[in-house]
Amino acid sequence: MKTKAEFLETLWARMAQQGDFPTLQYCVDNIFKTLNADLTVGEMATSVLSDFSLSQKVIRLANSAMYRSFGGEVTTVSRAILVLGVEAISHLTLGIQLLDYFHGVAPKRPQAAKALQRALVAGEITRALSQAHGINEGEEAVVCTLMHHMSRLLLVFYFPEEWERVEAMCAAHPMTENEAAQEVLGISLEDIAEAAAQKWRLPGLIANAMKPRTLTPDTVLETHADWLAAIAHVSSEAAVTLVREGSPESVSALLTSHAKMLGLNHADVSVAVSQAEVLNTSIVASEAAAPADGASPGPQPVNVLDRLRQGLAEVRREGAGLSVSQLAPMVLESSMRALDFSRCFLMMLNPKTRHFHARLGFGDGMREVLPALSFEEGFVPDVFHFAGLSGRPLLIEDTFDPEVAHRMPRWYRDAIPNARSVVLAPVKMRNRCIALIYGDWGAVRMPAVIGEEELEAIDALAREIAASVMRAAPERPAPAGR
């Protein structure tokens, strides 16, 4: 039998050989770099929106029962960050990416599906139980719960034969998975989880919460780390019980016996059991209904005008009390979601240098190209200057058409060479263009019909940014005319 150190060395080597670990490490590093920085809503939103699948999951979770009382329906990541805070979104994002990582490298075998199902259900139980303790602590606890399950997932993926022996021992003898792992591998599940948390450079509080602890219903929790570890452990046991037995009564009994220790009441337990049962049932149903080839359904037709108007209504409802740096991401993201842009960015005028610079961008690769997107205010006969002089948004259906191609500036084409259809919406204050909203659909033509009503709705969104600038500087003298 290997020592703990030898086992962990083998584990990291197998992960590195398969090329999976560096991807996860990049995700984790990026999230906690974000968490430790003093970021604006726009910068945080850019980080999340660089992954479309991730952004949809953040929005869906932000609309879950836990958060619903914090501000109504959430339709944009920018709004979710304003409602929940950067710390909660960071932990929420980490939890999603930990699970997505294992979904991405999962071989098609029942063991992997079962392990992921347990992790998902355990996270949902923790999220529901944490509802009474505040959002930040809730998502932090979910990460701890998922890390408890990382040891099982790592064994399923990188030590499949050994994990089969662990499960066989549990089935044949009255012992826990932890005890069986110690017997087969010479290391406990908690030790693997703690080592993984340290290897991935997670905060010390989360890594410490992985340490083995003896828990009984009478255990007294003295620190926040104790509470995180306890709720993660109990949620994990409850998830294993639900997935294995499918019995809500058994789960309720387990949670109730530990409720006092965790500072919970009967209502908290009931909600957690109910939500976990719904999730568990939906996972089973979705797996049964999934197409054999893994194909996803094609894009569905949408009513662009309705979505633009919904976005405008949300911006107007929330925007009055927001700064420009908070409102602009909401406007940009609402436009992107309504029109299904592949990329979008906002260029702001620096009145001192008389240059427009891209300050905020969403979509694949936007963070890397933002610094290159800049042009001077003084007139040049290209589409960006024409848009700045226009009284309404400018729609270019084919930027490669010979009649238009020579109007696309080189600085733009160098940064974004493949965009075919483009929308440019000017933001004006006192008849001067102070910003431009840009959006495109990548290499394909725009998929939706954009008519006068849609352009008017886009213009109305742009005017909300102008109104925010006016509110921030009501006494600013009008700029000199040109």
C-alpha positions in Angstrom: 0.0 0.0 0.0 1.3 3.5 -0.9 1.8 6.2 1.7 -0.4 9.3 1.6 2.4 11.3 -0.1 3.0 8.6 -2.8 -0.7 8.4 -3.5 -1.1 12.1 -3.9 2.0 12.3 -6.1 0.5 9.6 -8.4 -2.8 11.5 -8.5 -1.3 14.8 -9.6 0.8 13.0 -12.2 -2.2 11.2 -13.7 -4.2 14.5 -13.8 -1.2 16.3 -15.5 -0.7 13.4 -18.0 -4.4 13.6 -19.1 -4.1 17.4 -19.5 -7.1 18.2 -17.3 -5.6 19.7 -14.2 -4.0 22.8 -15.9 -7.5 23.8 -17.2 -9.1 23.6 -13.7 -6.1 25.4 -12.1 -6.5 28.2 -14.6 -10.2 28.5 -13.7 -9.6 28.5 -10.0 -6.7 31.0 -10.2 -8.8 33.3 -12.3 -11.8 33.2 -9.9 -9.7 34.0 -6.8 -7.7 36.7 -8.6 -11.1 38.2 -9.3 -12.2 37.7 -5.7 -9.1 39.3 -4.2 -9.2 42.3 -6.5 -11.3 45.4 -6.1 -13.3 45.0 -9.3 -16.1 46.9 -10.7 -19.4 45.2 -11.7 -18.4 45.4 -15.3 -15.0 43.8 -14.8 -16.6 41.0 -12.7 -19.3 40.5 -15.3 -16.7 40.3 -18.1 -15.0 37.5 -16.2 -18.2 35.5 -15.9 -19.6 36.3 -19.3 -16.5 35.1 -21.1 -18.1 31.6 -20.6 -21.7 31.7 -21.9 -22.7 28.4 -20.2 -21.3 29.6 -16.9 -23.2 32.9 -17.2 -26.5 31.1 -17.8 -25.9 29.0 -14.7 -25.1 32.0 -12.6 -28.3 33.7 -13.6 -30.3 30.5 -13.0 -28.9 30.1 -9.5 -29.4 33.8 -8.8 -33.1 33.3 -9.5 -33.3 30.3 -7.1 -35.4 30.3 -4.0 -32.4 31.3 -1.8 -31.9 34.6 -3.6 -35.4 35.5 -4.8 -36.1 37.8 -1.8 -33.0 39.9 -2.6 -34.5 41.9 -5.5 -36.8 40.0 -7.8 -36.1 38.3 -11.0 -32.5 38.5 -12.3 -31.9 38.4 -16.0 -28.3 39.6 -16.3 -25.0 38.7 -14.7 -24.5 42.4 -14.0 -27.7 42.5 -12.0 -26.8 39.3 -10.2 -23.5 40.8 -9.1 -25.2 44.0 -7.8 -27.8 41.9 -5.9 -25.5 39.1 -4.5 -22.1 40.8 -4.3 -18.7 39.9 -5.9 -17.8 37.4 -3.1 -21.0 35.4 -3.5 -20.7 35.3 -7.3 -17.0 34.2 -7.0 -17.9 31.3 -4.8 -20.9 30.5 -6.9 -18.8 30.5 -10.1 -16.1 28.3 -8.5 -18.7 25.8 -7.5 -20.1 25.7 -11.0 -16.7 25.4 -12.6 -15.6 22.6 -10.3 -18.6 20.6 -11.4 -18.2 21.5 -15.1 -14.6 20.5 -15.0 -15.6 16.9 -14.1 -18.5 16.9 -16.5 -16.0 17.8 -19.2 -13.5 15.0 -18.5 -16.1 12.4 -17.6 -16.0 9.1 -19.4 -19.4 7.6 -20.2 -19.8 5.3 -17.3 -22.3 5.0 -14.5 -19.8 5.6 -11.7 -19.1 9.1 -12.9 -22.7 10.0 -13.4 -23.5 8.8 -9.8 -20.6 10.7 -8.3 -21.6 13.9 -10.1 -25.3 13.4 -9.1 -24.3 13.1 -5.4 -22.1 16.2 -5.6 -24.9 18.2 -7.2 -27.5 17.1 -4.7 -25.1 17.8 -1.8 -24.5 21.3 -3.0 -28.2 22.0 -3.3 -28.8 20.7 0.2 -26.1 23.0 1.5 -27.4 25.9 -0.4 -30.9 25.4 1.0 -29.7 24.8 4.6 -27.5 28.0 4.4 -30.4 30.2 3.4 -30.8 31.4 7.0 -27.1 32.3 7.3 -26.7 34.8 4.5 -25.7 34.5 0.8 -21.9 34.8 1.1 -21.7 32.0 3.7 -24.1 29.9 1.7 -22.0 29.9 -1.5 -18.8 29.4 0.5 -20.4 26.4 2.2 -21.5 25.0 -1.2 -17.8 25.2 -2.4 -16.8 23.3 0.8 -19.4 20.7 0.1 -18.3 20.2 -3.5 -14.7 19.9 -2.3 -15.8 17.1 0.0 -17.0 15.3 -3.1 -13.9 16.1 -5.1 -12.2 13.2 -3.4 -14.8 10.8 -4.7 -14.8 12.3 -8.2 -11.0 12.2 -8.3 -11.0 8.5 -7.5 -13.7 7.8 -10.0 -11.8 9.5 -12.8 -8.1 8.7 -11.9 -8.3 5.5 -9.8 -11.4 3.7 -11.2 -10.4 0.2 -10.2 -9.6 1.2 -6.7 -12.9 3.1 -6.4 -14.7 0.0 -7.5 -13.1 -1.9 -4.6 -14.1 0.9 -2.2 -17.7 0.6 -3.3 -17.6 -3.2 -3.2 -16.3 -3.1 0.4 -19.0 -0.7 1.4 -21.7 -3.0 -0.1 -20.3 -6.1 1.6 -19.4 -4.8 5.0 -20.9 -2.3 7.5 -18.3 0.4 6.8 -18.3 4.0 5.3 -16.7 5.0 2.1 -14.1 6.9 4.1 -13.1 3.8 6.0 -13.0 1.7 2.8 -10.8 4.3 1.1 -8.4 4.2 4.0 -8.3 0.4 3.7 -7.8 0.3 -0.1 -5.7 3.4 -0.7 -4.1 4.2 2.6 -5.6 7.7 2.6 -9.0 9.1 3.7 -11.4 11.0 1.5 -11.0 14.0 3.7 -7.2 13.9 3.3 -7.6 13.8 -0.5 -10.1 16.7 -0.5 -7.8 18.8 1.7 -4.8 18.1 -0.5 -6.8 19.0 -3.6 -7.9 22.3 -2.0 -4.3 23.1 -1.2 -3.0 22.0 -4.6 -5.6 24.3 -6.3 -4.7 27.2 -4.0 -8.2 27.6 -2.6 -8.5 29.9 0.4 -7.2 28.5 3.6 -10.6 28.6 5.2 -12.0 26.2 2.6 -8.9 23.9 2.8 -9.1 23.7 6.6 -12.8 22.8 6.4 -11.7 19.6 4.6 -9.8 18.3 7.7 -11.2 15.2 9.2 -13.5 15.9 12.1 -15.6 13.6 14.4 -19.1 14.9 14.3 -22.0 13.9 16.5 -25.4 15.6 17.0 -24.0 17.0 20.2 -20.8 18.5 18.7 -20.3 22.1 19.6 -19.1 24.2 16.6 -16.7 26.9 17.8 -15.4 28.5 14.6 -16.7 29.4 11.1 -14.4 26.7 9.7 -16.0 24.2 12.0 -19.5 25.2 10.7 -18.4 25.0 7.1 -16.9 21.6 7.6 -19.9 20.3 9.5 -22.6 21.5 7.0 -20.5 20.2 4.1 -20.1 16.8 5.8 -23.8 16.5 6.8 -25.0 17.6 3.3 -22.7 15.1 1.7 -24.0 12.2 3.8 -27.6 13.3 3.1 -26.9 13.4 -0.6 -25.4 9.9 -0.5 -28.5 8.7 1.3 -30.9 10.3 -1.1 -29.2 9.1 -4.3 -28.6 5.6 -2.9 -32.0 5.0 -1.2 -34.3 7.6 -2.9 -35.9 8.1 0.5 -36.7 11.7 1.6 -37.7 10.4 5.0 -34.2 9.0 5.7 -32.6 12.3 4.5 -35.0 14.3 6.7 -34.1 12.1 9.8 -30.4 12.6 9.1 -30.6 16.3 8.8 -33.0 16.7 11.7 -30.6 14.9 14.0 -27.9 17.4 13.2 -30.1 20.5 13.0 -29.3 21.8 16.5 -25.5 21.4 15.9 -25.8 23.4 12.7 -28.1 26.1 14.1 -31.0 25.1 11.9 -34.7 24.6 12.6 -37.3 22.2 11.2 -38.4 24.5 8.4 -34.8 24.8 7.1 -34.6 21.0 7.0 -37.9 20.7 5.2 -36.9 23.2 2.5 -33.6 21.4 2.0 -35.1 18.0 1.6 -37.8 19.3 -0.8 -35.2 21.1 -3.0 -32.8 18.2 -3.0 -35.6 15.7 -4.0 -36.7 17.9 -6.9 -33.1 18.2 -8.1 -32.4 14.5 -7.7 -35.6 13.6 -9.7 -34.7 16.1 -12.4 -31.2 14.7 -12.8 -32.5 11.2 -13.2 -35.2 12.4 -15.7 -32.7 14.4 -17.7 -30.3 11.5 -18.0 -33.1 9.3 -19.1 -34.2 11.8 -21.7 -30.8 12.8 -23.0 -30.2 12.0 -26.7 -27.8 9.1 -27.3 -25.4 11.2 -29.4 -25.3 14.0 -26.9 -26.6 16.4 -29.5 -28.1 19.6 -28.2 -31.2 21.2 -29.7 -30.6 24.0 -32.2 -31.3 27.6 -31.5 -34.9 28.5 -30.8 -36.6 31.5 -32.4 -36.9 34.5 -30.0 -38.8 37.7 -30.0 -36.0 40.2 -30.1 -38.2 43.2 -29.6 -39.8 41.7 -26.5 -36.4 40.9 -25.0 -35.1 44.4 -25.7 -38.1 45.9 -24.0 -37.7 43.6 -21.0 -34.1 44.6 -20.7 -35.0 48.3 -21.0 -37.6 47.9 -18.3 -35.1 46.3 -15.9 -32.5 48.9 -16.6 -35.0 51.7 -16.0 -36.3 50.0 -12.8 -32.9 49.5 -11.3 -30.8 52.2 -12.9 -31.9 55.4 -11.1 -29.7 54.7 -8.1 -26.7 53.2 -10.0 -23.5 54.8 -11.1 -22.4 54.8 -14.7 -19.9 52.0 -13.9 -22.8 49.9 -12.5 -25.4 50.8 -15.1 -23.3 50.4 -18.2 -22.7 46.6 -17.8 -26.4 46.1 -17.4 -27.2 48.0 -20.6 -24.5 46.2 -22.5 -25.4 42.8 -21.2 -29.2 43.4 -21.8 -28.4 44.3 -25.4 -26.2 41.2 -25.9 -28.8 38.8 -24.5 -31.7 40.3 -26.4 -29.9 40.3 -29.7 -27.8 37.1 -29.2 -24.6 39.0 -29.9 -21.4 36.9 -30.0 -19.4 39.9 -28.8 -20.2 43.3 -27.6 -18.3 46.2 -26.1 -18.7 49.8 -24.9 -16.4 52.6 -26.0 -16.2 55.7 -23.9 -14.9 59.1 -24.9 -12.0 60.5 -22.8 -12.7 64.3 -23.2 -9.1 65.2 -22.3 -7.4 63.1 -24.9 -10.4 63.2 -27.3 -10.1 59.4 -27.9 -12.7 56.7 -27.6 -11.5 53.6 -25.7 -13.2 50.2 -25.1 -13.8 50.1 -21.4 -16.1 47.0 -21.1 -16.6 44.0 -23.3 -18.5 40.7 -23.2 -18.0 37.5 -25.3 -15.3 35.2 -26.4 -11.9 36.7 -26.5 -13.0 40.2 -25.6 -10.8 40.7 -22.6 -7.7 40.2 -24.8 -8.7 42.6 -27.5 -10.2 45.5 -25.5 -6.8 47.4 -25.2 -6.6 47.5 -29.1 -10.0 49.1 -29.6 -9.5 52.8 -29.6 -9.9 55.7 -32.1 -9.7 59.5 -32.0 -12.8 61.7 -31.8 -11.8 63.9 -34.8 -13.7 62.9 -37.9 -12.5 60.1 -40.2 -14.9 58.7 -42.9 -15.4 55.3 -41.2 -18.4 53.5 -39.7 -17.5 54.4 -36.1 -17.4 58.1 -36.8 -20.5 57.9 -38.9 -22.3 56.1 -36.0 -21.1 58.9 -33.7 -22.7 61.5 -35.9 -25.9 59.5 -36.4 -29.1 60.3 -34.5 -29.9 56.6 -34.2 -28.2 53.2 -34.1 -26.4 52.1 -37.2 -26.9 48.6 -38.5 -24.4 47.1 -41.0 -25.6 43.8 -42.4 -22.4 42.8 -44.2 -19.1 44.5 -43.3 -17.4 42.6 -46.1 -19.6 44.1 -48.8 -17.3 46.1 -51.2 -19.5 49.2 -50.6 -18.8 49.0 -46.8 -15.5 47.1 -46.3 -13.4 50.2 -47.0 -15.3 52.0 -44.2 -14.2 49.4 -41.5 -11.0 50.9 -39.9 -7.8 48.9 -39.7 -7.5 49.1 -35.9 -10.9 47.4 -35.7 -10.2 44.7 -38.4 -6.9 43.9 -36.8 -8.7 43.2 -33.4 -11.9 41.6 -34.8 -11.3 40.3 -38.3 -14.3 38.1 -38.8 -17.4 40.1 -37.7 -19.9 40.2 -40.6 -23.0 42.0 -39.2 -22.6 44.9 -36.8 -24.7 47.2 -34.7 -23.3 50.6 -33.5 -25.4 52.6 -31.1 -24.3 56.1 -30.2 -24.7 57.5 -26.6 -25.1 61.2 -26.8 -25.1 64.0 -24.3 -25.8 67.6 -25.4 -25.6 66.5 -29.0 -22.1 65.1 -28.5 -21.3 61.4 -28.8 -19.7 60.3 -25.5 -19.9 56.5 -26.0 -20.7 53.8 -28.5 -22.3 50.5 -28.0 -21.0 47.8 -30.4 -22.4 44.3 -31.0 -21.8 41.6 -33.7 -22.8 38.0 -34.4 -19.4 36.6 -35.3 -18.7 35.3 -38.8 -22.4 34.8 -39.6 -25.0 37.3 -40.7 -27.4 38.6 -38.0 -29.9 35.8 -37.3 -32.8 38.0 -36.3 -34.7 40.7 -38.2 -33.9 44.1 -36.8 -36.3 46.8 -37.9 -37.2 50.3 -36.8 -38.8 49.2 -33.5 -35.8 47.2 -32.5 -33.4 50.0 -33.4 -35.5 52.4 -31.3 -35.3 50.0 -28.3 -31.5 49.8 -28.7 -31.4 53.6 -28.8 -33.5 53.8 -25.7 -31.0 51.5 -23.9 -28.2 53.8 -25.1 -30.0 56.8 -23.7 -30.1 55.3 -20.3 -26.2 55.5 -20.2 -26.4 59.2 -21.2 -29.0 59.8 -18.5 -26.7 58.2 -15.9 -23.8 60.4 -17.0 -26.1 63.5 -16.7 -27.1 62.5 -13.2 -23.5 62.1 -12.1 -22.5 65.5 -13.4 -25.6 67.8 -13.4 -23.5 71.0 -13.2 -21.0 70.2 -15.8 -20.9 72.9 -18.5 -21.8 72.0 -22.0 -18.8 71.1 -24.2 -17.8 73.5 -26.9 -19.5 72.9 -30.2 -17.6 71.6 -33.1 
